[in-house]
Amino acid sequence: MNLLFIIVAVIAIILLFTGGFVSSLNFLLYVGIILLVLAVIAFIVRALTGRKNV
């Protein structure tokens, strides 16, 4: 599960930069923000519940 969060965060950061630099792909900025927020929320929920899946 931890690997999934890392992959989503990396994709979100790539989409943020792509959406920021290329004005024609501006919608990617919002997609990147949404993915990043989802990854952070999932990480916080996992940290608070204390579930340790290796």
PDBQT receptor file of N, H, CA, C and O in Angstrom, charges set to zero:
ATOM      1  N   MET A   1       0.818  -1.197   0.000  1.00  0.00    +0.000 N 
ATOM      2  CA  MET A   1       0.000   0.000   0.000  1.00  0.00    +0.000 C 
ATOM      3  C   MET A   1       0.857   1.254   0.000  1.00  0.00    +0.000 C 
ATOM      4  O   MET A   1       0.507   2.249  -0.634  1.00  0.00    +0.000 OA
ATOM      5  N   ASN A   2       1.968   1.209   0.703  1.00  0.00    +0.000 N 
ATOM      6  H   ASN A   2       2.252   0.401   1.217  1.00  0.00    +0.000 HD
ATOM      7  CA  ASN A   2       2.836   2.375   0.788  1.00  0.00    +0.000 C 
ATOM      8  C   ASN A   2       3.389   2.735  -0.593  1.00  0.00    +0.000 C 
ATOM      9  O   ASN A   2       3.528   3.913  -0.923  1.00  0.00    +0.000 OA
ATOM     10  N   LEU A   3       3.703   1.713  -1.397  1.00  0.00    +0.000 N 
ATOM     11  H   LEU A   3       3.590   0.757  -1.128  1.00  0.00    +0.000 HD
ATOM     12  CA  LEU A   3       4.208   1.941  -2.741  1.00  0.00    +0.000 C 
ATOM     13  C   LEU A   3       3.159   2.642  -3.595  1.00  0.00    +0.000 C 
ATOM     14  O   LEU A   3       3.494   3.495  -4.417  1.00  0.00    +0.000 OA
ATOM     15  N   LEU A   4       1.895   2.286  -3.404  1.00  0.00    +0.000 N 
ATOM     16  H   LEU A   4       1.623   1.593  -2.737  1.00  0.00    +0.000 HD
ATOM     17  CA  LEU A   4       0.809   2.919  -4.151  1.00  0.00    +0.000 C 
ATOM     18  C   LEU A   4       0.726   4.410  -3.844  1.00  0.00    +0.000 C 
ATOM     19  O   LEU A   4       0.530   5.218  -4.751  1.00  0.00    +0.000 OA
ATOM     20  N   PHE A   5       0.874   4.781  -2.574  1.00  0.00    +0.000 N 
ATOM     21  H   PHE A   5       1.034   4.124  -1.837  1.00  0.00    +0.000 HD
ATOM     22  CA  PHE A   5       0.829   6.188  -2.188  1.00  0.00    +0.000 C 
ATOM     23  C   PHE A   5       1.990   6.955  -2.800  1.00  0.00    +0.000 C 
ATOM     24  O   PHE A   5       1.819   8.096  -3.228  1.00  0.00    +0.000 OA
ATOM     25  N   ILE A   6       3.151   6.352  -2.848  1.00  0.00    +0.000 N 
ATOM     26  H   ILE A   6       3.290   5.424  -2.501  1.00  0.00    +0.000 HD
ATOM     27  CA  ILE A   6       4.320   7.008  -3.448  1.00  0.00    +0.000 C 
ATOM     28  C   ILE A   6       4.094   7.229  -4.934  1.00  0.00    +0.000 C 
ATOM     29  O   ILE A   6       4.403   8.299  -5.460  1.00  0.00    +0.000 OA
ATOM     30  N   ILE A   7       3.555   6.221  -5.614  1.00  0.00    +0.000 N 
ATOM     31  H   ILE A   7       3.304   5.352  -5.186  1.00  0.00    +0.000 HD
ATOM     32  CA  ILE A   7       3.305   6.340  -7.052  1.00  0.00    +0.000 C 
ATOM     33  C   ILE A   7       2.288   7.435  -7.328  1.00  0.00    +0.000 C 
ATOM     34  O   ILE A   7       2.478   8.237  -8.243  1.00  0.00    +0.000 OA
ATOM     35  N   VAL A   8       1.205   7.483  -6.544  1.00  0.00    +0.000 N 
ATOM     36  H   VAL A   8       1.051   6.832  -5.801  1.00  0.00    +0.000 HD
ATOM     37  CA  VAL A   8       0.179   8.511  -6.741  1.00  0.00    +0.000 C 
ATOM     38  C   VAL A   8       0.758   9.897  -6.477  1.00  0.00    +0.000 C 
ATOM     39  O   VAL A   8       0.452  10.842  -7.205  1.00  0.00    +0.000 OA
ATOM     40  N   ALA A   9       1.583  10.030  -5.455  1.00  0.00    +0.000 N 
ATOM     41  H   ALA A   9       1.831   9.263  -4.863  1.00  0.00    +0.000 HD
ATOM     42  CA  ALA A   9       2.179  11.331  -5.144  1.00  0.00    +0.000 C 
ATOM     43  C   ALA A   9       3.118  11.788  -6.258  1.00  0.00    +0.000 C 
ATOM     44  O   ALA A   9       3.124  12.967  -6.611  1.00  0.00    +0.000 OA
ATOM     45  N   VAL A  10       3.908  10.874  -6.816  1.00  0.00    +0.000 N 
ATOM     46  H   VAL A  10       3.903   9.916  -6.529  1.00  0.00    +0.000 HD
ATOM     47  CA  VAL A  10       4.827  11.228  -7.904  1.00  0.00    +0.000 C 
ATOM     48  C   VAL A  10       4.036  11.647  -9.140  1.00  0.00    +0.000 C 
ATOM     49  O   VAL A  10       4.382  12.633  -9.791  1.00  0.00    +0.000 OA
ATOM     50  N   ILE A  11       2.981  10.908  -9.467  1.00  0.00    +0.000 N 
ATOM     51  H   ILE A  11       2.700  10.107  -8.938  1.00  0.00    +0.000 HD
ATOM     52  CA  ILE A  11       2.151  11.271 -10.615  1.00  0.00    +0.000 C 
ATOM     53  C   ILE A  11       1.508  12.631 -10.393  1.00  0.00    +0.000 C 
ATOM     54  O   ILE A  11       1.420  13.438 -11.318  1.00  0.00    +0.000 OA
ATOM     55  N   ALA A  12       1.059  12.888  -9.168  1.00  0.00    +0.000 N 
ATOM     56  H   ALA A  12       1.131  12.232  -8.416  1.00  0.00    +0.000 HD
ATOM     57  CA  ALA A  12       0.435  14.176  -8.860  1.00  0.00    +0.000 C 
ATOM     58  C   ALA A  12       1.426  15.319  -9.038  1.00  0.00    +0.000 C 
ATOM     59  O   ALA A  12       1.075  16.365  -9.583  1.00  0.00    +0.000 OA
ATOM     60  N   ILE A  13       2.651  15.127  -8.585  1.00  0.00    +0.000 N 
ATOM     61  H   ILE A  13       2.936  14.277  -8.142  1.00  0.00    +0.000 HD
ATOM     62  CA  ILE A  13       3.673  16.179  -8.723  1.00  0.00    +0.000 C 
ATOM     63  C   ILE A  13       4.010  16.413 -10.188  1.00  0.00    +0.000 C 
ATOM     64  O   ILE A  13       4.170  17.558 -10.611  1.00  0.00    +0.000 OA
ATOM     65  N   ILE A  14       4.119  15.338 -10.967  1.00  0.00    +0.000 N 
ATOM     66  H   ILE A  14       3.989  14.408 -10.624  1.00  0.00    +0.000 HD
ATOM     67  CA  ILE A  14       4.396  15.476 -12.404  1.00  0.00    +0.000 C 
ATOM     68  C   ILE A  14       3.265  16.230 -13.085  1.00  0.00    +0.000 C 
ATOM     69  O   ILE A  14       3.506  17.115 -13.906  1.00  0.00    +0.000 OA
ATOM     70  N   LEU A  15       2.026  15.879 -12.741  1.00  0.00    +0.000 N 
ATOM     71  H   LEU A  15       1.831  15.160 -12.073  1.00  0.00    +0.000 HD
ATOM     72  CA  LEU A  15       0.887  16.566 -13.344  1.00  0.00    +0.000 C 
ATOM     73  C   LEU A  15       0.823  18.029 -12.920  1.00  0.00    +0.000 C 
ATOM     74  O   LEU A  15       0.416  18.889 -13.702  1.00  0.00    +0.000 OA
ATOM     75  N   LEU A  16       1.226  18.312 -11.678  1.00  0.00    +0.000 N 
ATOM     76  H   LEU A  16       1.556  17.614 -11.043  1.00  0.00    +0.000 HD
ATOM     77  CA  LEU A  16       1.247  19.705 -11.221  1.00  0.00    +0.000 C 
ATOM     78  C   LEU A  16       2.228  20.536 -12.045  1.00  0.00    +0.000 C 
ATOM     79  O   LEU A  16       1.902  21.640 -12.482  1.00  0.00    +0.000 OA
ATOM     80  N   PHE A  17       3.432  19.998 -12.254  1.00  0.00    +0.000 N 
ATOM     81  H   PHE A  17       3.696  19.102 -11.899  1.00  0.00    +0.000 HD
ATOM     82  CA  PHE A  17       4.422  20.736 -13.036  1.00  0.00    +0.000 C 
ATOM     83  C   PHE A  17       3.982  20.867 -14.492  1.00  0.00    +0.000 C 
ATOM     84  O   PHE A  17       4.129  21.931 -15.093  1.00  0.00    +0.000 OA
ATOM     85  N   THR A  18       3.444  19.791 -15.058  1.00  0.00    +0.000 N 
ATOM     86  H   THR A  18       3.324  18.926 -14.569  1.00  0.00    +0.000 HD
ATOM     87  CA  THR A  18       2.995  19.832 -16.448  1.00  0.00    +0.000 C 
ATOM     88  C   THR A  18       1.863  20.828 -16.618  1.00  0.00    +0.000 C 
ATOM     89  O   THR A  18       1.859  21.606 -17.572  1.00  0.00    +0.000 OA
ATOM     90  N   GLY A  19       0.908  20.813 -15.707  1.00  0.00    +0.000 N 
ATOM     91  H   GLY A  19       0.911  20.182 -14.932  1.00  0.00    +0.000 HD
ATOM     92  CA  GLY A  19      -0.206  21.755 -15.783  1.00  0.00    +0.000 C 
ATOM     93  C   GLY A  19       0.224  23.188 -15.559  1.00  0.00    +0.000 C 
ATOM     94  O   GLY A  19      -0.370  24.113 -16.112  1.00  0.00    +0.000 OA
ATOM     95  N   GLY A  20       1.255  23.377 -14.752  1.00  0.00    +0.000 N 
ATOM     96  H   GLY A  20       1.738  22.625 -14.303  1.00  0.00    +0.000 HD
ATOM     97  CA  GLY A  20       1.736  24.728 -14.495  1.00  0.00    +0.000 C 
ATOM     98  C   GLY A  20       2.527  25.309 -15.642  1.00  0.00    +0.000 C 
ATOM     99  O   GLY A  20       2.447  26.512 -15.893  1.00  0.00    +0.000 OA
ATOM    100  N   PHE A  21       3.295  24.484 -16.352  1.00  0.00    +0.000 N 
ATOM    101  H   PHE A  21       3.359  23.507 -16.148  1.00  0.00    +0.000 HD
ATOM    102  CA  PHE A  21       4.157  24.985 -17.418  1.00  0.00    +0.000 C 
ATOM    103  C   PHE A  21       3.466  25.051 -18.774  1.00  0.00    +0.000 C 
ATOM    104  O   PHE A  21       3.809  25.891 -19.606  1.00  0.00    +0.000 OA
ATOM    105  N   VAL A  22       2.506  24.181 -18.997  1.00  0.00    +0.000 N 
ATOM    106  H   VAL A  22       2.228  23.498 -18.321  1.00  0.00    +0.000 HD
ATOM    107  CA  VAL A  22       1.843  24.136 -20.300  1.00  0.00    +0.000 C 
ATOM    108  C   VAL A  22       0.417  24.652 -20.115  1.00  0.00    +0.000 C 
ATOM    109  O   VAL A  22      -0.417  23.995 -19.491  1.00  0.00    +0.000 OA
ATOM    110  N   SER A  23       0.155  25.814 -20.655  1.00  0.00    +0.000 N 
ATOM    111  H   SER A  23       0.832  26.347 -21.162  1.00  0.00    +0.000 HD
ATOM    112  CA  SER A  23      -1.150  26.444 -20.417  1.00  0.00    +0.000 C 
ATOM    113  C   SER A  23      -2.277  25.689 -21.105  1.00  0.00    +0.000 C 
ATOM    114  O   SER A  23      -3.415  25.735 -20.638  1.00  0.00    +0.000 OA
ATOM    115  N   SER A  24      -1.993  24.995 -22.202  1.00  0.00    +0.000 N 
ATOM    116  H   SER A  24      -1.068  24.958 -22.582  1.00  0.00    +0.000 HD
ATOM    117  CA  SER A  24      -3.048  24.256 -22.900  1.00  0.00    +0.000 C 
ATOM    118  C   SER A  24      -3.477  23.016 -22.120  1.00  0.00    +0.000 C 
ATOM    119  O   SER A  24      -4.553  22.470 -22.362  1.00  0.00    +0.000 OA
ATOM    120  N   LEU A  25      -2.637  22.572 -21.187  1.00  0.00    +0.000 N 
ATOM    121  H   LEU A  25      -1.763  23.016 -20.990  1.00  0.00    +0.000 HD
ATOM    122  CA  LEU A  25      -2.975  21.414 -20.364  1.00  0.00    +0.000 C 
ATOM    123  C   LEU A  25      -3.261  21.849 -18.932  1.00  0.00    +0.000 C 
ATOM    124  O   LEU A  25      -2.885  21.167 -17.979  1.00  0.00    +0.000 OA
ATOM    125  N   ASN A  26      -3.921  22.975 -18.794  1.00  0.00    +0.000 N 
ATOM    126  H   ASN A  26      -4.227  23.529 -19.568  1.00  0.00    +0.000 HD
ATOM    127  CA  ASN A  26      -4.154  23.564 -17.480  1.00  0.00    +0.000 C 
ATOM    128  C   ASN A  26      -5.022  22.685 -16.588  1.00  0.00    +0.000 C 
ATOM    129  O   ASN A  26      -4.928  22.769 -15.364  1.00  0.00    +0.000 OA
ATOM    130  N   PHE A  27      -5.870  21.840 -17.183  1.00  0.00    +0.000 N 
ATOM    131  H   PHE A  27      -5.947  21.771 -18.178  1.00  0.00    +0.000 HD
ATOM    132  CA  PHE A  27      -6.718  20.973 -16.368  1.00  0.00    +0.000 C 
ATOM    133  C   PHE A  27      -5.888  19.958 -15.581  1.00  0.00    +0.000 C 
ATOM    134  O   PHE A  27      -6.348  19.449 -14.559  1.00  0.00    +0.000 OA
ATOM    135  N   LEU A  28      -4.678  19.661 -16.041  1.00  0.00    +0.000 N 
ATOM    136  H   LEU A  28      -4.305  20.074 -16.872  1.00  0.00    +0.000 HD
ATOM    137  CA  LEU A  28      -3.809  18.728 -15.323  1.00  0.00    +0.000 C 
ATOM    138  C   LEU A  28      -3.394  19.293 -13.974  1.00  0.00    +0.000 C 
ATOM    139  O   LEU A  28      -3.095  18.536 -13.050  1.00  0.00    +0.000 OA
ATOM    140  N   LEU A  29      -3.374  20.600 -13.853  1.00  0.00    +0.000 N 
ATOM    141  H   LEU A  29      -3.617  21.215 -14.604  1.00  0.00    +0.000 HD
ATOM    142  CA  LEU A  29      -3.058  21.239 -12.578  1.00  0.00    +0.000 C 
ATOM    143  C   LEU A  29      -4.080  20.823 -11.521  1.00  0.00    +0.000 C 
ATOM    144  O   LEU A  29      -3.717  20.488 -10.393  1.00  0.00    +0.000 OA
ATOM    145  N   TYR A  30      -5.354  20.848 -11.894  1.00  0.00    +0.000 N 
ATOM    146  H   TYR A  30      -5.649  21.120 -12.810  1.00  0.00    +0.000 HD
ATOM    147  CA  TYR A  30      -6.412  20.468 -10.952  1.00  0.00    +0.000 C 
ATOM    148  C   TYR A  30      -6.392  18.970 -10.673  1.00  0.00    +0.000 C 
ATOM    149  O   TYR A  30      -6.616  18.554  -9.536  1.00  0.00    +0.000 OA
ATOM    150  N   VAL A  31      -6.128  18.160 -11.683  1.00  0.00    +0.000 N 
ATOM    151  H   VAL A  31      -5.946  18.498 -12.606  1.00  0.00    +0.000 HD
ATOM    152  CA  VAL A  31      -6.036  16.714 -11.493  1.00  0.00    +0.000 C 
ATOM    153  C   VAL A  31      -4.890  16.393 -10.547  1.00  0.00    +0.000 C 
ATOM    154  O   VAL A  31      -5.029  15.538  -9.673  1.00  0.00    +0.000 OA
ATOM    155  N   GLY A  32      -3.762  17.069 -10.712  1.00  0.00    +0.000 N 
ATOM    156  H   GLY A  32      -3.650  17.764 -11.422  1.00  0.00    +0.000 HD
ATOM    157  CA  GLY A  32      -2.607  16.855  -9.838  1.00  0.00    +0.000 C 
ATOM    158  C   GLY A  32      -2.899  17.248  -8.403  1.00  0.00    +0.000 C 
ATOM    159  O   GLY A  32      -2.504  16.546  -7.472  1.00  0.00    +0.000 OA
ATOM    160  N   ILE A  33      -3.584  18.362  -8.219  1.00  0.00    +0.000 N 
ATOM    161  H   ILE A  33      -3.905  18.932  -8.975  1.00  0.00    +0.000 HD
ATOM    162  CA  ILE A  33      -3.935  18.806  -6.864  1.00  0.00    +0.000 C 
ATOM    163  C   ILE A  33      -4.864  17.796  -6.202  1.00  0.00    +0.000 C 
ATOM    164  O   ILE A  33      -4.683  17.461  -5.032  1.00  0.00    +0.000 OA
ATOM    165  N   ILE A  34      -5.857  17.308  -6.944  1.00  0.00    +0.000 N 
ATOM    166  H   ILE A  34      -6.003  17.580  -7.895  1.00  0.00    +0.000 HD
ATOM    167  CA  ILE A  34      -6.797  16.335  -6.389  1.00  0.00    +0.000 C 
ATOM    168  C   ILE A  34      -6.088  15.042  -6.014  1.00  0.00    +0.000 C 
ATOM    169  O   ILE A  34      -6.339  14.487  -4.944  1.00  0.00    +0.000 OA
ATOM    170  N   LEU A  35      -5.206  14.556  -6.881  1.00  0.00    +0.000 N 
ATOM    171  H   LEU A  35      -5.002  15.006  -7.750  1.00  0.00    +0.000 HD
ATOM    172  CA  LEU A  35      -4.465  13.324  -6.577  1.00  0.00    +0.000 C 
ATOM    173  C   LEU A  35      -3.554  13.506  -5.368  1.00  0.00    +0.000 C 
ATOM    174  O   LEU A  35      -3.436  12.606  -4.536  1.00  0.00    +0.000 OA
ATOM    175  N   LEU A  36      -2.918  14.652  -5.272  1.00  0.00    +0.000 N 
ATOM    176  H   LEU A  36      -3.013  15.383  -5.948  1.00  0.00    +0.000 HD
ATOM    177  CA  LEU A  36      -2.033  14.909  -4.144  1.00  0.00    +0.000 C 
ATOM    178  C   LEU A  36      -2.815  14.980  -2.837  1.00  0.00    +0.000 C 
ATOM    179  O   LEU A  36      -2.373  14.445  -1.820  1.00  0.00    +0.000 OA
ATOM    180  N   VAL A  37      -3.966  15.631  -2.856  1.00  0.00    +0.000 N 
ATOM    181  H   VAL A  37      -4.325  16.065  -3.682  1.00  0.00    +0.000 HD
ATOM    182  CA  VAL A  37      -4.799  15.711  -1.658  1.00  0.00    +0.000 C 
ATOM    183  C   VAL A  37      -5.285  14.321  -1.255  1.00  0.00    +0.000 C 
ATOM    184  O   VAL A  37      -5.282  13.989  -0.069  1.00  0.00    +0.000 OA
ATOM    185  N   LEU A  38      -5.701  13.506  -2.223  1.00  0.00    +0.000 N 
ATOM    186  H   LEU A  38      -5.703  13.776  -3.186  1.00  0.00    +0.000 HD
ATOM    187  CA  LEU A  38      -6.146  12.146  -1.916  1.00  0.00    +0.000 C 
ATOM    188  C   LEU A  38      -5.018  11.308  -1.315  1.00  0.00    +0.000 C 
ATOM    189  O   LEU A  38      -5.244  10.540  -0.380  1.00  0.00    +0.000 OA
ATOM    190  N   ALA A  39      -3.809  11.455  -1.849  1.00  0.00    +0.000 N 
ATOM    191  H   ALA A  39      -3.626  12.079  -2.608  1.00  0.00    +0.000 HD
ATOM    192  CA  ALA A  39      -2.680  10.703  -1.321  1.00  0.00    +0.000 C 
ATOM    193  C   ALA A  39      -2.365  11.130   0.111  1.00  0.00    +0.000 C 
ATOM    194  O   ALA A  39      -2.076  10.284   0.957  1.00  0.00    +0.000 OA
ATOM    195  N   VAL A  40      -2.418  12.425   0.388  1.00  0.00    +0.000 N 
ATOM    196  H   VAL A  40      -2.652  13.112  -0.300  1.00  0.00    +0.000 HD
ATOM    197  CA  VAL A  40      -2.150  12.922   1.743  1.00  0.00    +0.000 C 
ATOM    198  C   VAL A  40      -3.225  12.448   2.714  1.00  0.00    +0.000 C 
ATOM    199  O   VAL A  40      -2.909  12.030   3.828  1.00  0.00    +0.000 OA
ATOM    200  N   ILE A  41      -4.486  12.508   2.310  1.00  0.00    +0.000 N 
ATOM    201  H   ILE A  41      -4.743  12.848   1.405  1.00  0.00    +0.000 HD
ATOM    202  CA  ILE A  41      -5.574  12.050   3.177  1.00  0.00    +0.000 C 
ATOM    203  C   ILE A  41      -5.434  10.554   3.463  1.00  0.00    +0.000 C 
ATOM    204  O   ILE A  41      -5.615  10.122   4.601  1.00  0.00    +0.000 OA
ATOM    205  N   ALA A  42      -5.118   9.773   2.451  1.00  0.00    +0.000 N 
ATOM    206  H   ALA A  42      -4.971  10.124   1.526  1.00  0.00    +0.000 HD
ATOM    207  CA  ALA A  42      -4.954   8.331   2.649  1.00  0.00    +0.000 C 
ATOM    208  C   ALA A  42      -3.786   8.038   3.590  1.00  0.00    +0.000 C 
ATOM    209  O   ALA A  42      -3.872   7.136   4.423  1.00  0.00    +0.000 OA
ATOM    210  N   PHE A  43      -2.694   8.797   3.460  1.00  0.00    +0.000 N 
ATOM    211  H   PHE A  43      -2.624   9.530   2.784  1.00  0.00    +0.000 HD
ATOM    212  CA  PHE A  43      -1.553   8.608   4.340  1.00  0.00    +0.000 C 
ATOM    213  C   PHE A  43      -1.904   8.958   5.787  1.00  0.00    +0.000 C 
ATOM    214  O   PHE A  43      -1.529   8.238   6.712  1.00  0.00    +0.000 OA
ATOM    215  N   ILE A  44      -2.621  10.058   5.977  1.00  0.00    +0.000 N 
ATOM    216  H   ILE A  44      -2.926  10.642   5.226  1.00  0.00    +0.000 HD
ATOM    217  CA  ILE A  44      -3.002  10.474   7.328  1.00  0.00    +0.000 C 
ATOM    218  C   ILE A  44      -3.944   9.456   7.963  1.00  0.00    +0.000 C 
ATOM    219  O   ILE A  44      -3.781   9.103   9.131  1.00  0.00    +0.000 OA
ATOM    220  N   VAL A  45      -4.922   8.987   7.203  1.00  0.00    +0.000 N 
ATOM    221  H   VAL A  45      -5.055   9.274   6.255  1.00  0.00    +0.000 HD
ATOM    222  CA  VAL A  45      -5.859   7.992   7.733  1.00  0.00    +0.000 C 
ATOM    223  C   VAL A  45      -5.119   6.722   8.108  1.00  0.00    +0.000 C 
ATOM    224  O   VAL A  45      -5.398   6.125   9.148  1.00  0.00    +0.000 OA
ATOM    225  N   ARG A  46      -4.185   6.307   7.278  1.00  0.00    +0.000 N 
ATOM    226  H   ARG A  46      -3.959   6.792   6.433  1.00  0.00    +0.000 HD
ATOM    227  CA  ARG A  46      -3.419   5.084   7.566  1.00  0.00    +0.000 C 
ATOM    228  C   ARG A  46      -2.546   5.289   8.802  1.00  0.00    +0.000 C 
ATOM    229  O   ARG A  46      -2.393   4.370   9.607  1.00  0.00    +0.000 OA
ATOM    230  N   ALA A  47      -1.977   6.474   8.959  1.00  0.00    +0.000 N 
ATOM    231  H   ALA A  47      -2.101   7.220   8.305  1.00  0.00    +0.000 HD
ATOM    232  CA  ALA A  47      -1.131   6.751  10.112  1.00  0.00    +0.000 C 
ATOM    233  C   ALA A  47      -1.963   6.814  11.404  1.00  0.00    +0.000 C 
ATOM    234  O   ALA A  47      -1.510   6.359  12.455  1.00  0.00    +0.000 OA
ATOM    235  N   LEU A  48      -3.156   7.368  11.326  1.00  0.00    +0.000 N 
ATOM    236  H   LEU A  48      -3.523   7.738  10.473  1.00  0.00    +0.000 HD
ATOM    237  CA  LEU A  48      -3.998   7.493  12.511  1.00  0.00    +0.000 C 
ATOM    238  C   LEU A  48      -4.603   6.169  12.958  1.00  0.00    +0.000 C 
ATOM    239  O   LEU A  48      -4.779   5.931  14.152  1.00  0.00    +0.000 OA
ATOM    240  N   THR A  49      -4.917   5.314  11.999  1.00  0.00    +0.000 N 
ATOM    241  H   THR A  49      -4.774   5.508  11.028  1.00  0.00    +0.000 HD
ATOM    242  CA  THR A  49      -5.523   4.028  12.375  1.00  0.00    +0.000 C 
ATOM    243  C   THR A  49      -4.480   3.078  12.934  1.00  0.00    +0.000 C 
ATOM    244  O   THR A  49      -4.816   2.152  13.673  1.00  0.00    +0.000 OA
ATOM    245  N   GLY A  50      -3.223   3.294  12.592  1.00  0.00    +0.000 N 
ATOM    246  H   GLY A  50      -2.950   4.045  11.992  1.00  0.00    +0.000 HD
ATOM    247  CA  GLY A  50      -2.151   2.470  13.141  1.00  0.00    +0.000 C 
ATOM    248  C   GLY A  50      -2.009   1.116  12.498  1.00  0.00    +0.000 C 
ATOM    249  O   GLY A  50      -1.340   0.239  13.044  1.00  0.00    +0.000 OA
ATOM    250  N   ARG A  51      -2.620   0.926  11.351  1.00  0.00    +0.000 N 
ATOM    251  H   ARG A  51      -3.164   1.639  10.907  1.00  0.00    +0.000 HD
ATOM    252  CA  ARG A  51      -2.496  -0.345  10.656  1.00  0.00    +0.000 C 
ATOM    253  C   ARG A  51      -1.144  -0.443   9.995  1.00  0.00    +0.000 C 
ATOM    254  O   ARG A  51      -0.747   0.448   9.243  1.00  0.00    +0.000 OA
ATOM    255  N   LYS A  52      -0.436  -1.515  10.268  1.00  0.00    +0.000 N 
ATOM    256  H   LYS A  52      -0.759  -2.239  10.879  1.00  0.00    +0.000 HD
ATOM    257  CA  LYS A  52       0.914  -1.695   9.719  1.00  0.00    +0.000 C 
ATOM    258  C   LYS A  52       0.907  -2.895   8.783  1.00  0.00    +0.000 C 
ATOM    259  O   LYS A  52       1.055  -4.036   9.221  1.00  0.00    +0.000 OA
ATOM    260  N   ASN A  53       0.732  -2.628   7.486  1.00  0.00    +0.000 N 
ATOM    261  H   ASN A  53       0.611  -1.701   7.131  1.00  0.00    +0.000 HD
ATOM    262  CA  ASN A  53       0.808  -3.674   6.467  1.00  0.00    +0.000 C 
ATOM    263  C   ASN A  53       2.176  -3.624   5.826  1.00  0.00    +0.000 C 
ATOM    264  O   ASN A  53       2.572  -2.595   5.278  1.00  0.00    +0.000 OA
ATOM    265  N   VAL A  54       2.891  -4.714   5.889  1.00  0.00    +0.000 N 
ATOM    266  H   VAL A  54       2.569  -5.549   6.334  1.00  0.00    +0.000 HD
ATOM    267  CA  VAL A  54       4.251  -4.720   5.334  1.00  0.00    +0.000 C 
ATOM    268  C   VAL A  54       4.241  -5.229   3.934  1.00  0.00    +0.000 C 
ATOM    269  O   VAL A  54       5.293  -5.309   3.299  1.00  0.00    +0.000 OA
TER     270      VAL A  54
